[in-house]
Amino acid sequence: MQAKYRGQLVEVWKISHQPIREIWVRHAFEQARLSWNEWNKNVLNFESISGDLALVGDFLIQKDGKRFYVVSRDNVYRDLVFIDEETNFEIEN
């Protein structure tokens, strides 16, 4: 799904264990840029400068086609503006 993050159009994935529809997320797993934490399967490890992680329910952003950022579920409405209304409905569920 797409959203605006700090005024820039970005790709967003709500982190979950559901089948992944976003192609960029599938590619990142295939390239080992994303992986589930081996000790806690609700934690996503991702490639970044600091070797960050995120939790199921948070939102992973791909910016500039390569860098990942996380928006916590608590800050989603503060930091992201989703492009279509249908997406906003899905976020709540």
Backbone atoms as SQL, in Angstrom:
CREATE TABLE atoms (id INTEGER PRIMARY KEY, chain TEXT, resi INTEGER, resn TEXT, atom TEXT, x REAL, y REAL, z REAL);
INSERT INTO atoms VALUES
  (1, 'A', 1, 'MET', 'N', 0.837, -1.166, 0.000),
  (2, 'A', 1, 'MET', 'CA', 0.000, 0.000, 0.000),
  (3, 'A', 1, 'MET', 'C', 0.885, 1.233, 0.000),
  (4, 'A', 2, 'GLN', 'N', 0.336, 2.326, -0.414),
  (5, 'A', 2, 'GLN', 'CA', 1.103, 3.564, -0.479),
  (6, 'A', 2, 'GLN', 'C', 0.584, 4.564, 0.537),
  (7, 'A', 3, 'ALA', 'N', 1.517, 5.395, 1.002),
  (8, 'A', 3, 'ALA', 'CA', 1.172, 6.451, 1.947),
  (9, 'A', 3, 'ALA', 'C', 2.179, 7.576, 1.791),
  (10, 'A', 4, 'LYS', 'N', 1.859, 8.702, 2.394),
  (11, 'A', 4, 'LYS', 'CA', 2.825, 9.802, 2.468),
  (12, 'A', 4, 'LYS', 'C', 3.448, 9.781, 3.854),
  (13, 'A', 5, 'TYR', 'N', 4.770, 9.838, 3.857),
  (14, 'A', 5, 'TYR', 'CA', 5.559, 9.854, 5.080),
  (15, 'A', 5, 'TYR', 'C', 6.477, 11.059, 4.990),
  (16, 'A', 6, 'ARG', 'N', 6.245, 12.039, 5.857),
  (17, 'A', 6, 'ARG', 'CA', 7.033, 13.281, 5.842),
  (18, 'A', 6, 'ARG', 'C', 7.011, 13.934, 4.460),
  (19, 'A', 7, 'GLY', 'N', 5.815, 13.897, 3.839),
  (20, 'A', 7, 'GLY', 'CA', 5.623, 14.558, 2.559),
  (21, 'A', 7, 'GLY', 'C', 6.077, 13.777, 1.348),
  (22, 'A', 8, 'GLN', 'N', 6.634, 12.601, 1.541),
  (23, 'A', 8, 'GLN', 'CA', 7.132, 11.794, 0.433),
  (24, 'A', 8, 'GLN', 'C', 6.272, 10.544, 0.270),
  (25, 'A', 9, 'LEU', 'N', 5.983, 10.174, -0.975),
  (26, 'A', 9, 'LEU', 'CA', 5.227, 8.964, -1.264),
  (27, 'A', 9, 'LEU', 'C', 6.115, 7.750, -0.997),
  (28, 'A', 10, 'VAL', 'N', 5.601, 6.814, -0.194),
  (29, 'A', 10, 'VAL', 'CA', 6.375, 5.629, 0.190),
  (30, 'A', 10, 'VAL', 'C', 5.508, 4.383, 0.091),
  (31, 'A', 11, 'GLU', 'N', 6.152, 3.228, 0.028),
  (32, 'A', 11, 'GLU', 'CA', 5.486, 1.941, 0.099),
  (33, 'A', 11, 'GLU', 'C', 5.434, 1.531, 1.565),
  (34, 'A', 12, 'VAL', 'N', 4.290, 0.978, 1.992),
  (35, 'A', 12, 'VAL', 'CA', 4.094, 0.624, 3.388),
  (36, 'A', 12, 'VAL', 'C', 3.569, -0.805, 3.489),
  (37, 'A', 13, 'TRP', 'N', 4.065, -1.536, 4.480),
  (38, 'A', 13, 'TRP', 'CA', 3.570, -2.872, 4.779),
  (39, 'A', 13, 'TRP', 'C', 3.226, -2.939, 6.253),
  (40, 'A', 14, 'LYS', 'N', 2.005, -3.317, 6.584),
  (41, 'A', 14, 'LYS', 'CA', 1.652, -3.569, 7.980),
  (42, 'A', 14, 'LYS', 'C', 2.219, -4.937, 8.325),
  (43, 'A', 15, 'ILE', 'N', 3.169, -4.960, 9.226),
  (44, 'A', 15, 'ILE', 'CA', 3.892, -6.177, 9.559),
  (45, 'A', 15, 'ILE', 'C', 2.941, -7.193, 10.182),
  (46, 'A', 16, 'SER', 'N', 2.892, -8.361, 9.567),
  (47, 'A', 16, 'SER', 'CA', 2.019, -9.426, 10.061),
  (48, 'A', 16, 'SER', 'C', 2.527, -10.770, 9.549),
  (49, 'A', 17, 'HIS', 'N', 1.917, -11.814, 10.056),
  (50, 'A', 17, 'HIS', 'CA', 2.254, -13.163, 9.606),
  (51, 'A', 17, 'HIS', 'C', 1.324, -13.628, 8.490),
  (52, 'A', 18, 'GLN', 'N', 0.470, -12.751, 8.009),
  (53, 'A', 18, 'GLN', 'CA', -0.426, -13.085, 6.900),
  (54, 'A', 18, 'GLN', 'C', 0.396, -13.219, 5.622),
  (55, 'A', 19, 'PRO', 'N', -0.113, -13.899, 4.608),
  (56, 'A', 19, 'PRO', 'CA', 0.614, -13.980, 3.337),
  (57, 'A', 19, 'PRO', 'C', 0.934, -12.570, 2.819),
  (58, 'A', 20, 'ILE', 'N', 2.130, -12.410, 2.326),
  (59, 'A', 20, 'ILE', 'CA', 2.616, -11.091, 1.911),
  (60, 'A', 20, 'ILE', 'C', 2.208, -10.814, 0.475),
  (61, 'A', 21, 'ARG', 'N', 1.488, -9.727, 0.277),
  (62, 'A', 21, 'ARG', 'CA', 1.050, -9.330, -1.064),
  (63, 'A', 21, 'ARG', 'C', 2.012, -8.348, -1.720),
  (64, 'A', 22, 'GLU', 'N', 2.727, -7.592, -0.920),
  (65, 'A', 22, 'GLU', 'CA', 3.617, -6.565, -1.453),
  (66, 'A', 22, 'GLU', 'C', 4.882, -7.202, -2.044),
  (67, 'A', 23, 'ILE', 'N', 5.112, -6.943, -3.305),
  (68, 'A', 23, 'ILE', 'CA', 6.265, -7.531, -4.000),
  (69, 'A', 23, 'ILE', 'C', 7.571, -7.078, -3.378),
  (70, 'A', 24, 'TRP', 'N', 7.691, -5.816, -3.023),
  (71, 'A', 24, 'TRP', 'CA', 8.941, -5.302, -2.452),
  (72, 'A', 24, 'TRP', 'C', 9.270, -5.989, -1.125),
  (73, 'A', 25, 'VAL', 'N', 8.256, -6.372, -0.359),
  (74, 'A', 25, 'VAL', 'CA', 8.486, -7.070, 0.905),
  (75, 'A', 25, 'VAL', 'C', 8.962, -8.493, 0.627),
  (76, 'A', 26, 'ARG', 'N', 8.315, -9.167, -0.318),
  (77, 'A', 26, 'ARG', 'CA', 8.755, -10.524, -0.678),
  (78, 'A', 26, 'ARG', 'C', 10.205, -10.522, -1.154),
  (79, 'A', 27, 'HIS', 'N', 10.558, -9.561, -1.992),
  (80, 'A', 27, 'HIS', 'CA', 11.934, -9.471, -2.491),
  (81, 'A', 27, 'HIS', 'C', 12.913, -9.219, -1.346),
  (82, 'A', 28, 'ALA', 'N', 12.531, -8.384, -0.398),
  (83, 'A', 28, 'ALA', 'CA', 13.419, -8.097, 0.732),
  (84, 'A', 28, 'ALA', 'C', 13.662, -9.351, 1.574),
  (85, 'A', 29, 'PHE', 'N', 12.634, -10.183, 1.760),
  (86, 'A', 29, 'PHE', 'CA', 12.837, -11.454, 2.470),
  (87, 'A', 29, 'PHE', 'C', 13.742, -12.373, 1.661),
  (88, 'A', 30, 'GLU', 'N', 13.517, -12.457, 0.361),
  (89, 'A', 30, 'GLU', 'CA', 14.336, -13.321, -0.499),
  (90, 'A', 30, 'GLU', 'C', 15.799, -12.898, -0.498),
  (91, 'A', 31, 'GLN', 'N', 16.047, -11.591, -0.388),
  (92, 'A', 31, 'GLN', 'CA', 17.405, -11.054, -0.388),
  (93, 'A', 31, 'GLN', 'C', 18.004, -10.992, 1.021),
  (94, 'A', 32, 'ALA', 'N', 17.277, -11.506, 2.002),
  (95, 'A', 32, 'ALA', 'CA', 17.710, -11.518, 3.405),
  (96, 'A', 32, 'ALA', 'C', 17.888, -10.114, 3.983),
  (97, 'A', 33, 'ARG', 'N', 17.181, -9.145, 3.426),
  (98, 'A', 33, 'ARG', 'CA', 17.184, -7.799, 3.997),
  (99, 'A', 33, 'ARG', 'C', 16.163, -7.701, 5.127),
  (100, 'A', 34, 'LEU', 'N', 15.197, -8.625, 5.128),
  (101, 'A', 34, 'LEU', 'CA', 14.211, -8.769, 6.194),
  (102, 'A', 34, 'LEU', 'C', 14.248, -10.212, 6.660),
  (103, 'A', 35, 'SER', 'N', 14.040, -10.412, 7.961),
  (104, 'A', 35, 'SER', 'CA', 13.956, -11.771, 8.493),
  (105, 'A', 35, 'SER', 'C', 13.212, -11.739, 9.818),
  (106, 'A', 36, 'TRP', 'N', 12.571, -12.854, 10.127),
  (107, 'A', 36, 'TRP', 'CA', 11.924, -12.975, 11.432),
  (108, 'A', 36, 'TRP', 'C', 12.988, -13.327, 12.454),
  (109, 'A', 37, 'ASN', 'N', 12.920, -12.719, 13.608),
  (110, 'A', 37, 'ASN', 'CA', 13.869, -12.961, 14.683),
  (111, 'A', 37, 'ASN', 'C', 13.803, -14.424, 15.104),
  (112, 'A', 38, 'GLU', 'N', 14.938, -15.053, 15.275),
  (113, 'A', 38, 'GLU', 'CA', 14.945, -16.480, 15.587),
  (114, 'A', 38, 'GLU', 'C', 14.463, -16.784, 17.012),
  (115, 'A', 39, 'TRP', 'N', 14.505, -15.818, 17.928),
  (116, 'A', 39, 'TRP', 'CA', 14.060, -16.051, 19.300),
  (117, 'A', 39, 'TRP', 'C', 12.620, -15.612, 19.544),
  (118, 'A', 40, 'ASN', 'N', 12.145, -14.646, 18.763),
  (119, 'A', 40, 'ASN', 'CA', 10.780, -14.157, 18.925),
  (120, 'A', 40, 'ASN', 'C', 10.197, -13.922, 17.535),
  (121, 'A', 41, 'LYS', 'N', 9.315, -14.785, 17.111),
  (122, 'A', 41, 'LYS', 'CA', 8.766, -14.724, 15.751),
  (123, 'A', 41, 'LYS', 'C', 7.826, -13.546, 15.529),
  (124, 'A', 42, 'ASN', 'N', 7.546, -12.743, 16.558),
  (125, 'A', 42, 'ASN', 'CA', 6.753, -11.527, 16.395),
  (126, 'A', 42, 'ASN', 'C', 7.627, -10.292, 16.235),
  (127, 'A', 43, 'VAL', 'N', 8.927, -10.516, 16.070),
  (128, 'A', 43, 'VAL', 'CA', 9.885, -9.432, 15.872),
  (129, 'A', 43, 'VAL', 'C', 10.496, -9.585, 14.484),
  (130, 'A', 44, 'LEU', 'N', 10.485, -8.495, 13.747),
  (131, 'A', 44, 'LEU', 'CA', 11.062, -8.465, 12.397),
  (132, 'A', 44, 'LEU', 'C', 12.400, -7.749, 12.457),
  (133, 'A', 45, 'ASN', 'N', 13.439, -8.414, 11.999),
  (134, 'A', 45, 'ASN', 'CA', 14.753, -7.784, 11.860),
  (135, 'A', 45, 'ASN', 'C', 14.828, -7.190, 10.468),
  (136, 'A', 46, 'PHE', 'N', 15.418, -6.015, 10.357),
  (137, 'A', 46, 'PHE', 'CA', 15.585, -5.450, 9.023),
  (138, 'A', 46, 'PHE', 'C', 16.891, -4.705, 8.913),
  (139, 'A', 47, 'GLU', 'N', 17.356, -4.677, 7.703),
  (140, 'A', 47, 'GLU', 'CA', 18.629, -4.067, 7.368),
  (141, 'A', 47, 'GLU', 'C', 18.514, -2.551, 7.496),
  (142, 'A', 48, 'SER', 'N', 19.320, -2.004, 8.350),
  (143, 'A', 48, 'SER', 'CA', 19.409, -0.547, 8.469),
  (144, 'A', 48, 'SER', 'C', 20.761, -0.215, 9.061),
  (145, 'A', 49, 'ILE', 'N', 21.011, 1.039, 9.227),
  (146, 'A', 49, 'ILE', 'CA', 22.303, 1.459, 9.774),
  (147, 'A', 49, 'ILE', 'C', 22.523, 0.887, 11.164),
  (148, 'A', 50, 'SER', 'N', 21.466, 0.858, 11.970),
  (149, 'A', 50, 'SER', 'CA', 21.615, 0.392, 13.347),
  (150, 'A', 50, 'SER', 'C', 21.135, -1.039, 13.560),
  (151, 'A', 51, 'GLY', 'N', 20.770, -1.762, 12.494),
  (152, 'A', 51, 'GLY', 'CA', 20.286, -3.124, 12.642),
  (153, 'A', 51, 'GLY', 'C', 18.982, -3.164, 13.415),
  (154, 'A', 52, 'ASP', 'N', 18.026, -2.366, 12.994),
  (155, 'A', 52, 'ASP', 'CA', 16.776, -2.184, 13.725),
  (156, 'A', 52, 'ASP', 'C', 15.864, -3.387, 13.659),
  (157, 'A', 53, 'LEU', 'N', 14.807, -3.302, 14.460),
  (158, 'A', 53, 'LEU', 'CA', 13.777, -4.320, 14.465),
  (159, 'A', 53, 'LEU', 'C', 12.424, -3.655, 14.648),
  (160, 'A', 54, 'ALA', 'N', 11.374, -4.414, 14.351),
  (161, 'A', 54, 'ALA', 'CA', 10.002, -3.923, 14.469),
  (162, 'A', 54, 'ALA', 'C', 9.128, -5.068, 14.956),
  (163, 'A', 55, 'LEU', 'N', 7.931, -4.728, 15.397),
  (164, 'A', 55, 'LEU', 'CA', 7.007, -5.720, 15.929),
  (165, 'A', 55, 'LEU', 'C', 5.838, -5.944, 14.991),
  (166, 'A', 56, 'VAL', 'N', 5.248, -7.131, 15.074),
  (167, 'A', 56, 'VAL', 'CA', 4.013, -7.394, 14.345),
  (168, 'A', 56, 'VAL', 'C', 3.017, -6.311, 14.754),
  (169, 'A', 57, 'GLY', 'N', 2.357, -5.708, 13.774),
  (170, 'A', 57, 'GLY', 'CA', 1.412, -4.623, 14.024),
  (171, 'A', 57, 'GLY', 'C', 1.987, -3.253, 13.723),
  (172, 'A', 58, 'ASP', 'N', 3.327, -3.153, 13.687),
  (173, 'A', 58, 'ASP', 'CA', 3.963, -1.905, 13.273),
  (174, 'A', 58, 'ASP', 'C', 3.913, -1.810, 11.758),
  (175, 'A', 59, 'PHE', 'N', 4.393, -0.705, 11.217),
  (176, 'A', 59, 'PHE', 'CA', 4.371, -0.477, 9.779),
  (177, 'A', 59, 'PHE', 'C', 5.784, -0.270, 9.278),
  (178, 'A', 60, 'LEU', 'N', 6.166, -1.058, 8.276),
  (179, 'A', 60, 'LEU', 'CA', 7.478, -0.939, 7.662),
  (180, 'A', 60, 'LEU', 'C', 7.345, -0.097, 6.405),
  (181, 'A', 61, 'ILE', 'N', 8.234, 0.854, 6.271),
  (182, 'A', 61, 'ILE', 'CA', 8.233, 1.761, 5.127),
  (183, 'A', 61, 'ILE', 'C', 9.486, 1.515, 4.316),
  (184, 'A', 62, 'GLN', 'N', 9.316, 1.483, 2.999),
  (185, 'A', 62, 'GLN', 'CA', 10.479, 1.466, 2.120),
  (186, 'A', 62, 'GLN', 'C', 10.545, 2.836, 1.476),
  (187, 'A', 63, 'LYS', 'N', 11.625, 3.527, 1.743),
  (188, 'A', 63, 'LYS', 'CA', 11.814, 4.884, 1.238),
  (189, 'A', 63, 'LYS', 'C', 12.957, 4.881, 0.235),
  (190, 'A', 64, 'ASP', 'N', 12.800, 5.601, -0.827),
  (191, 'A', 64, 'ASP', 'CA', 13.829, 5.707, -1.875),
  (192, 'A', 64, 'ASP', 'C', 14.143, 4.358, -2.511),
  (193, 'A', 65, 'GLY', 'N', 13.228, 3.408, -2.420),
  (194, 'A', 65, 'GLY', 'CA', 13.415, 2.110, -3.048),
  (195, 'A', 65, 'GLY', 'C', 14.437, 1.226, -2.390),
  (196, 'A', 66, 'LYS', 'N', 14.981, 1.655, -1.213),
  (197, 'A', 66, 'LYS', 'CA', 16.006, 0.819, -0.603),
  (198, 'A', 66, 'LYS', 'C', 16.043, 0.874, 0.920),
  (199, 'A', 67, 'ARG', 'N', 15.829, 2.012, 1.527),
  (200, 'A', 67, 'ARG', 'CA', 15.950, 2.114, 2.982),
  (201, 'A', 67, 'ARG', 'C', 14.631, 1.798, 3.677),
  (202, 'A', 68, 'PHE', 'N', 14.741, 1.149, 4.840),
  (203, 'A', 68, 'PHE', 'CA', 13.564, 0.804, 5.623),
  (204, 'A', 68, 'PHE', 'C', 13.457, 1.698, 6.847),
  (205, 'A', 69, 'TYR', 'N', 12.223, 2.031, 7.194),
  (206, 'A', 69, 'TYR', 'CA', 11.907, 2.773, 8.411),
  (207, 'A', 69, 'TYR', 'C', 10.705, 2.111, 9.047),
  (208, 'A', 70, 'VAL', 'N', 10.531, 2.308, 10.347),
  (209, 'A', 70, 'VAL', 'CA', 9.393, 1.741, 11.061),
  (210, 'A', 70, 'VAL', 'C', 8.562, 2.861, 11.662),
  (211, 'A', 71, 'VAL', 'N', 7.250, 2.707, 11.526),
  (212, 'A', 71, 'VAL', 'CA', 6.310, 3.558, 12.234),
  (213, 'A', 71, 'VAL', 'C', 5.544, 2.631, 13.163),
  (214, 'A', 72, 'SER', 'N', 5.599, 2.911, 14.446),
  (215, 'A', 72, 'SER', 'CA', 4.894, 2.052, 15.400),
  (216, 'A', 72, 'SER', 'C', 3.392, 2.206, 15.226),
  (217, 'A', 73, 'ARG', 'N', 2.677, 1.187, 15.629),
  (218, 'A', 73, 'ARG', 'CA', 1.212, 1.234, 15.502),
  (219, 'A', 73, 'ARG', 'C', 0.631, 2.406, 16.284),
  (220, 'A', 74, 'ASP', 'N', 1.315, 2.841, 17.346),
  (221, 'A', 74, 'ASP', 'CA', 0.839, 3.975, 18.135),
  (222, 'A', 74, 'ASP', 'C', 0.965, 5.307, 17.392),
  (223, 'A', 75, 'ASN', 'N', 1.895, 5.386, 16.458),
  (224, 'A', 75, 'ASN', 'CA', 2.155, 6.649, 15.754),
  (225, 'A', 75, 'ASN', 'C', 1.680, 6.662, 14.305),
  (226, 'A', 76, 'VAL', 'N', 0.971, 5.631, 13.882),
  (227, 'A', 76, 'VAL', 'CA', 0.626, 5.501, 12.469),
  (228, 'A', 76, 'VAL', 'C', -0.191, 6.689, 11.958),
  (229, 'A', 77, 'TYR', 'N', -1.172, 7.138, 12.716),
  (230, 'A', 77, 'TYR', 'CA', -2.002, 8.235, 12.220),
  (231, 'A', 77, 'TYR', 'C', -1.301, 9.584, 12.328),
  (232, 'A', 78, 'ARG', 'N', -0.278, 9.674, 13.160),
  (233, 'A', 78, 'ARG', 'CA', 0.517, 10.890, 13.259),
  (234, 'A', 78, 'ARG', 'C', 1.512, 10.994, 12.091),
  (235, 'A', 79, 'ASP', 'N', 2.091, 9.858, 11.695),
  (236, 'A', 79, 'ASP', 'CA', 3.199, 9.873, 10.749),
  (237, 'A', 79, 'ASP', 'C', 2.852, 9.503, 9.312),
  (238, 'A', 80, 'LEU', 'N', 1.731, 8.818, 9.095),
  (239, 'A', 80, 'LEU', 'CA', 1.391, 8.346, 7.749),
  (240, 'A', 80, 'LEU', 'C', 0.043, 8.893, 7.299),
  (241, 'A', 81, 'VAL', 'N', -0.032, 9.238, 6.027),
  (242, 'A', 81, 'VAL', 'CA', -1.295, 9.608, 5.397),
  (243, 'A', 81, 'VAL', 'C', -1.497, 8.606, 4.269),
  (244, 'A', 82, 'PHE', 'N', -2.479, 7.718, 4.443),
  (245, 'A', 82, 'PHE', 'CA', -2.709, 6.670, 3.456),
  (246, 'A', 82, 'PHE', 'C', -3.419, 7.237, 2.236),
  (247, 'A', 83, 'ILE', 'N', -3.091, 6.690, 1.080),
  (248, 'A', 83, 'ILE', 'CA', -3.559, 7.220, -0.198),
  (249, 'A', 83, 'ILE', 'C', -5.036, 6.955, -0.434),
  (250, 'A', 84, 'ASP', 'N', -5.546, 5.782, -0.056),
  (251, 'A', 84, 'ASP', 'CA', -6.965, 5.514, -0.302),
  (252, 'A', 84, 'ASP', 'C', -7.692, 5.193, 0.992),
  (253, 'A', 85, 'GLU', 'N', -8.980, 5.472, 1.007),
  (254, 'A', 85, 'GLU', 'CA', -9.808, 5.282, 2.201),
  (255, 'A', 85, 'GLU', 'C', -9.944, 3.813, 2.580),
  (256, 'A', 86, 'GLU', 'N', -9.951, 2.925, 1.605),
  (257, 'A', 86, 'GLU', 'CA', -10.074, 1.494, 1.885),
  (258, 'A', 86, 'GLU', 'C', -8.916, 1.022, 2.752),
  (259, 'A', 87, 'THR', 'N', -7.728, 1.543, 2.496),
  (260, 'A', 87, 'THR', 'CA', -6.559, 1.191, 3.290),
  (261, 'A', 87, 'THR', 'C', -6.753, 1.630, 4.727),
  (262, 'A', 88, 'ASN', 'N', -7.267, 2.827, 4.951),
  (263, 'A', 88, 'ASN', 'CA', -7.487, 3.309, 6.311),
  (264, 'A', 88, 'ASN', 'C', -8.408, 2.370, 7.077),
  (265, 'A', 89, 'PHE', 'N', -9.396, 1.819, 6.427),
  (266, 'A', 89, 'PHE', 'CA', -10.292, 0.872, 7.079),
  (267, 'A', 89, 'PHE', 'C', -9.533, -0.385, 7.474),
  (268, 'A', 90, 'GLU', 'N', -8.661, -0.873, 6.592),
  (269, 'A', 90, 'GLU', 'CA', -7.894, -2.089, 6.863),
  (270, 'A', 90, 'GLU', 'C', -6.939, -1.908, 8.033),
  (271, 'A', 91, 'ILE', 'N', -6.429, -0.721, 8.239),
  (272, 'A', 91, 'ILE', 'CA', -5.473, -0.450, 9.304),
  (273, 'A', 91, 'ILE', 'C', -6.115, -0.727, 10.665),
  (274, 'A', 92, 'GLU', 'N', -7.366, -0.382, 10.799),
  (275, 'A', 92, 'GLU', 'CA', -8.066, -0.552, 12.070),
  (276, 'A', 92, 'GLU', 'C', -8.202, -2.008, 12.451),
  (277, 'A', 93, 'ASN', 'N', -8.328, -2.886, 11.494),
  (278, 'A', 93, 'ASN', 'CA', -8.598, -4.304, 11.772),
  (279, 'A', 93, 'ASN', 'C', -7.342, -5.080, 12.077);
